């Protein structure tokens, strides 16, 4: 079974691009860092932040410029 990763399709660098789950391939569009001081997860290829679009059953995650609502995440390892 192949591992799956959060992925920005085709390495797109635009705002509001949906985050998809795709087979891990080591690309910069699948590499994320977490900034504990801000709570922002950032994708390496664009420097944008993981954003949740709403808090309902149809919510999705996108990449957007950092500093917006719904971008603060708590990460527990």
Secondary structure, 3 states (H helix, E strand, C coil): CCCEEEEEHHHCCCCCEEEEEEECCCCHHHCEEEECCCCEEEECCCCCEEEECCCCCCCCEEEECCCCCCCCCCCCC
